Amino acid sequence: MEDQNFIKGQGAQQNVINRFDRYTFEPDDHPDTVKTSFTEIFPKTIVNKVKSPDLSFEYSMNPYQGCEHGCSYCFARPTHEFWGFSAGVDFERKIMVKKSAPDLLEKFFQKKGYIPQTILMSGNTDCYQPIERQLQITRKLLELCRDYRHPVSIITKNALVLRDLDILKPMAEQNLIRVSLSIPTLNEDIRRTMEPRTSSARNKLKAIEILSENGIPVNVMVAPVIPGLTSDESLSILKSVSDAGALSFGYVLVRLNDTVEPVFVKWIETAFPDRAQKVLNLIRSMRGGNLGEKRFFERYQGQGNIADMIHQTFALGNKKFFAGKKMPALSTEHFTGTKARQLKLF
């Protein structure tokens, strides 16, 4: 039973202290009265080189900084602190938008000597968060990827991706697109509190069906897996997404680095006070007594019996529900650095 002080409609229940600030202050506004604001920023680049050795992609691209979805566990929350904001309520209420992103992407494609590699869209925050309905920055970026015949991989928690079927379908015909839907839980009571402004699990499953029916390969990220809260759903999630048409899946054990920790701890203590300490202790058992883990490779592997049980469960689910399924490789052979040769619709 959730605490009566729980603020519905957002993950963070407070603004946590920015670790880079020398001075702190308590804002007058209560977190549930703070309205979402949007600020345009002007980056010099939109494509980021990924340097982490345990990640499988070369480039990422994020049209937004901060995320309205409000996921309490989001690993990207601490990045908001570099802008002078809090990783708490600010992260989901003070959103920065990059309207110049399409122009920057086109310049990137036209760089002399550029060798194309798949770009992951949403490597940090979700490219289909609610404001995308209005601004359509993601749509414009996808139009460029289509026109330049450049491969792109999308990861999102929002069924809004279906809006862009008219772009995704012709891209899929030349192996230029794949979509990952993030589904950490099928339990709507948990989803509504843990990631309050994402699409429902039902709508995500429907999105998998529609994307698959249109020839767009779909992967599912069961992330994060939270022991004592969502870990018992793993096999049912894998069965459901496989039945809906997903070709592959990935999963990530929860880790609460830096200022994600106080946000998540406050959230679970107010949303699920009856099981909060059990969940936190189980996480610690996977992280060497801590709630976070930053070491490359180890941050995804975890340690101890609980982590081993989770890995074994997903291995079983792979054999049971994904045997014979395979995600097609994306192609870079159509990219020429120019729009000259358009994709054929048929």
BELBEL-V321125 format. One record per residue. RES is the residue in three letters. PSI is psi in radians with two decimals (* if undefined). NEAR is the number of other ideal C-beta (glycine too) atoms within 12 Angstrom. D_FIRST is the distance of its C-alpha to the first C-alpha in Angstrom with 1 decimal. Layout:
# BELBEL-V321125
{{RES,PSI,NEAR,D_FIRST} {RES,PSI,NEAR,D_FIRST}}
This chain:
# BELBEL-V321125
{{MET,2.21,13,0.0} {GLU,2.65,23,3.8} {ASP,2.50,19,6.6} {GLN,-0.30,10,8.9} {ASN,0.03,17,11.6} {PHE,2.28,29,10.4} {ILE,1.95,30,13.6} {LYS,2.65,22,13.4} {GLY,0.05,25,16.5} {GLN,2.66,41,17.2} {GLY,-0.96,42,16.4} {ALA,2.35,47,17.9} {GLN,0.01,34,16.3} {GLN,2.92,33,19.7} {ASN,1.96,35,23.3} {VAL,2.78,34,24.1} {ILE,2.31,25,27.7} {ASN,2.11,27,30.3} {ARG,-0.25,23,31.9} {PHE,-0.14,19,35.3} {ASP,2.38,19,35.4} {ARG,-0.63,9,37.5} {TYR,2.61,9,36.1} {THR,2.78,13,32.6} {PHE,2.76,12,31.5} {GLU,2.07,13,28.4} {PRO,2.66,19,28.5} {ASP,-0.60,9,28.5} {ASP,2.37,16,26.3} {HIS,2.51,16,22.5} {PRO,-0.56,33,21.0} {ASP,0.01,19,19.7} {THR,-0.06,14,23.3} {VAL,2.19,27,25.1} {LYS,2.64,17,26.8} {THR,2.32,28,27.8} {SER,2.70,19,31.5} {PHE,2.25,24,33.9} {THR,2.24,21,36.9} {GLU,2.35,19,39.7} {ILE,2.88,24,40.9} {PHE,1.35,16,44.1} {PRO,2.78,24,44.0} {LYS,-0.44,14,47.2} {THR,2.81,20,45.9} {ILE,-0.38,38,43.1} {VAL,2.22,37,43.5} {ASN,2.36,29,42.3} {LYS,2.19,18,43.9} {VAL,2.12,22,41.3} {LYS,-0.12,13,42.4} {SER,2.21,20,39.7} {PRO,-0.27,12,41.4} {ASP,0.26,17,38.3} {LEU,2.50,21,37.8} {SER,0.08,19,39.9} {PHE,2.67,28,40.7} {GLU,-0.64,25,43.4} {TYR,2.64,32,42.3} {SER,2.84,31,39.2} {MET,2.23,43,39.1} {ASN,1.88,42,36.4} {PRO,-0.22,45,37.1} {TYR,2.62,46,34.2} {GLN,2.21,39,33.0} {GLY,2.85,43,29.3} {CYS,2.20,48,26.9} {GLU,-0.36,42,25.1} {HIS,-0.56,42,22.7} {GLY,0.52,42,20.5} {CYS,2.20,41,19.5} {SER,-0.44,50,17.7} {TYR,0.02,45,19.8} {CYS,2.15,47,23.1} {PHE,-0.33,35,26.1} {ALA,-0.15,32,28.2} {ARG,-0.80,44,26.4} {PRO,-0.36,32,28.9} {THR,-0.39,32,31.8} {HIS,-0.40,38,31.0} {GLU,-0.45,28,32.0} {PHE,-0.29,23,35.6} {TRP,0.07,23,35.7} {GLY,0.18,19,34.8} {PHE,3.05,34,31.2} {SER,2.63,37,27.8} {ALA,-0.08,44,25.9} {GLY,-2.08,39,22.8} {VAL,-0.66,37,22.6} {ASP,-0.69,39,26.4} {PHE,-0.62,47,26.2} {GLU,-0.04,46,24.5} {ARG,-0.30,36,26.1} {LYS,1.63,31,29.7} {ILE,2.30,37,31.1} {MET,2.37,36,34.7} {VAL,2.55,33,36.7} {LYS,1.40,37,39.9} {LYS,-0.38,26,42.0} {SER,0.03,22,45.0} {ALA,-0.77,41,43.4} {PRO,-0.74,28,45.6} {ASP,-0.71,21,48.8} {LEU,-0.66,28,47.8} {LEU,-0.73,37,47.1} {GLU,-0.71,25,50.4} {LYS,-0.65,20,52.3} {PHE,-0.77,31,50.5} {PHE,-0.53,34,51.7} {GLN,0.03,20,55.2} {LYS,2.35,16,55.5} {LYS,2.27,9,58.7} {GLY,0.07,7,58.2} {TYR,2.24,23,54.5} {ILE,2.03,15,53.6} {PRO,2.41,28,50.6} {GLN,2.63,25,47.5} {THR,2.32,30,44.2} {ILE,2.26,42,42.1} {LEU,2.12,35,38.3} {MET,2.07,45,36.8} {SER,0.64,37,33.4} {GLY,-0.32,35,33.9} {ASN,-1.17,31,31.9} {THR,2.80,39,30.0} {ASP,2.24,42,29.6} {CYS,-0.18,48,32.8} {TYR,0.57,43,31.1} {GLN,2.87,42,28.6} {PRO,-0.65,28,28.6} {ILE,-0.31,35,31.7} {GLU,-0.49,39,33.7} {ARG,-0.63,19,34.1} {GLN,-0.82,19,36.2} {LEU,-0.56,28,37.9} {GLN,0.59,23,38.6} {ILE,-0.76,38,39.5} {THR,-0.74,44,38.2} {ARG,-0.74,30,40.3} {LYS,-0.63,29,43.4} {LEU,-0.72,41,42.9} {LEU,-0.63,44,42.7} {GLU,-0.70,27,45.8} {LEU,-0.75,36,47.6} {CYS,-0.69,46,46.5} {ARG,-0.86,35,47.8} {ASP,-0.60,28,51.0} {TYR,-0.05,36,51.7} {ARG,0.86,32,50.6} {HIS,2.30,43,48.4} {PRO,2.47,35,45.6} {VAL,2.51,48,42.0} {SER,2.31,43,38.6} {ILE,2.40,50,35.5} {ILE,2.29,35,31.9} {THR,2.81,48,29.2} {LYS,0.22,44,25.7} {ASN,2.24,39,27.1} {ALA,-0.05,32,28.9} {LEU,-0.33,33,31.2} {VAL,-0.47,41,33.5} {LEU,-0.41,32,34.8} {ARG,-0.53,23,36.5} {ASP,0.42,39,39.0} {LEU,-0.61,25,40.1} {ASP,-0.38,18,43.6} {ILE,-0.76,32,43.8} {LEU,-0.66,38,42.0} {LYS,-0.90,28,43.9} {PRO,-0.51,28,47.4} {MET,-0.70,40,46.2} {ALA,-0.50,34,44.9} {GLU,-0.37,23,48.4} {GLN,0.42,29,49.7} {ASN,0.86,27,46.9} {LEU,-0.01,39,45.8} {ILE,2.51,41,42.0} {ARG,2.64,38,38.9} {VAL,2.32,50,35.3} {SER,2.20,43,32.2} {LEU,2.26,50,28.8} {SER,2.06,45,25.8} {ILE,1.56,49,23.1} {PRO,-0.28,39,20.6} {THR,2.62,36,18.2} {LEU,-0.08,28,18.6} {ASN,1.95,24,14.9} {GLU,-0.52,19,14.6} {ASP,-0.70,19,10.8} {ILE,-0.80,34,11.4} {ARG,-0.77,33,14.8} {ARG,-0.48,25,13.9} {THR,-0.63,36,11.9} {MET,-0.67,41,14.2} {GLU,1.24,43,17.4} {PRO,-0.49,33,16.9} {ARG,0.46,32,20.6} {THR,2.97,41,21.8} {SER,2.65,31,23.0} {SER,2.76,25,20.8} {ALA,-0.66,35,21.4} {ARG,-0.76,20,23.4} {ASN,-0.56,25,25.7} {LYS,-0.75,41,26.2} {LEU,-0.68,29,27.3} {LYS,-0.66,24,29.6} {ALA,-0.70,41,31.0} {ILE,-0.77,40,31.9} {GLU,-0.84,24,33.8} {ILE,-0.75,26,35.7} {LEU,-0.80,38,36.6} {SER,-0.71,33,37.8} {GLU,-0.45,17,39.8} {ASN,0.26,26,41.5} {GLY,0.27,24,42.6} {ILE,2.01,41,40.2} {PRO,2.37,34,39.0} {VAL,2.29,43,35.3} {ASN,2.71,38,33.4} {VAL,2.32,47,29.7} {MET,2.00,33,27.9} {VAL,1.50,42,24.8} {ALA,2.35,33,23.8} {PRO,2.78,39,22.2} {VAL,2.08,42,21.2} {ILE,1.92,43,18.3} {PRO,2.39,34,18.3} {GLY,-0.07,28,15.2} {LEU,-0.93,34,13.5} {THR,-0.17,39,16.3} {SER,-0.43,35,19.3} {ASP,-0.10,22,19.0} {GLU,-0.07,31,19.8} {SER,-0.89,38,23.1} {LEU,-0.67,28,25.5} {SER,-0.61,24,24.0} {ILE,-0.81,39,24.0} {LEU,-0.70,34,27.6} {LYS,-0.78,24,28.7} {SER,-0.76,29,27.3} {VAL,-0.58,42,28.9} {SER,-0.76,32,32.1} {ASP,-0.54,19,32.4} {ALA,-0.25,30,32.0} {GLY,-0.01,29,35.0} {ALA,2.47,40,33.8} {LEU,-0.33,30,36.7} {SER,3.03,34,34.9} {PHE,2.83,37,31.8} {GLY,2.91,32,30.8} {TYR,2.71,37,27.8} {VAL,2.29,32,26.8} {LEU,2.44,41,24.8} {VAL,2.44,45,22.5} {ARG,2.41,35,24.2} {LEU,1.38,37,23.3} {ASN,2.56,29,26.7} {ASP,-2.22,29,27.7} {THR,0.05,36,25.5} {VAL,-0.58,38,23.0} {GLU,-0.97,32,21.7} {PRO,-0.54,30,20.5} {VAL,-0.86,44,19.1} {PHE,-0.75,43,17.0} {VAL,-0.81,31,16.0} {LYS,-0.69,33,14.9} {TRP,-0.88,46,13.0} {ILE,-0.50,39,11.0} {GLU,-0.49,25,10.5} {THR,-0.57,30,8.9} {ALA,-0.67,38,7.3} {PHE,1.14,30,6.1} {PRO,-0.45,22,7.0} {ASP,-0.40,16,6.9} {ARG,0.09,22,9.5} {ALA,-0.89,26,11.1} {GLN,-0.61,16,14.2} {LYS,-0.82,21,14.8} {VAL,-0.81,37,15.0} {LEU,-0.68,32,17.1} {ASN,-0.63,21,19.3} {LEU,-0.67,31,19.9} {ILE,-0.77,42,21.0} {ARG,-0.61,28,23.3} {SER,-0.42,26,24.8} {MET,-0.23,39,25.9} {ARG,0.56,31,27.2} {GLY,0.57,20,29.4} {GLY,-0.10,14,27.0} {ASN,3.00,23,26.2} {LEU,-0.31,32,23.5} {GLY,2.95,31,26.3} {GLU,2.15,33,29.5} {LYS,-0.23,21,32.5} {ARG,2.33,19,35.3} {PHE,2.52,13,36.7} {PHE,-0.89,14,36.1} {GLU,-0.55,20,33.9} {ARG,-0.42,28,31.1} {TYR,-0.41,30,30.7} {GLN,-0.80,22,31.6} {GLY,-3.09,34,29.5} {GLN,2.80,25,30.4} {GLY,3.09,22,29.6} {ASN,-0.70,14,28.4} {ILE,-0.78,27,25.1} {ALA,-0.74,32,27.0} {ASP,-0.72,18,29.7} {MET,-0.70,23,27.5} {ILE,-0.77,38,26.1} {HIS,-0.74,25,29.7} {GLN,-0.63,17,30.9} {THR,-0.76,29,28.2} {PHE,-0.57,32,29.4} {ALA,-0.72,19,33.0} {LEU,-0.79,18,32.5} {GLY,-0.60,32,30.9} {ASN,-0.79,27,33.9} {LYS,-0.66,16,36.3} {LYS,-0.66,20,34.6} {PHE,-0.22,30,33.8} {PHE,0.24,27,36.0} {ALA,2.27,14,39.3} {GLY,-0.09,11,42.1} {LYS,2.55,25,40.2} {LYS,2.36,14,41.3} {MET,2.16,24,40.6} {PRO,2.58,22,44.0} {ALA,2.51,17,45.3} {LEU,2.70,33,45.7} {SER,2.46,23,49.2} {THR,0.00,25,51.0} {GLU,-0.31,16,54.4} {HIS,-0.21,28,54.4} {PHE,2.27,33,53.8} {THR,0.01,18,57.1} {GLY,0.22,23,56.0} {THR,2.77,17,57.1} {LYS,-0.03,20,55.9} {ALA,-0.77,12,59.4} {ARG,1.87,16,58.3} {GLN,2.72,17,55.5} {LEU,2.48,30,53.2} {LYS,2.46,13,54.6} {LEU,-0.38,13,52.3} {PHE,*,6,53.8}}
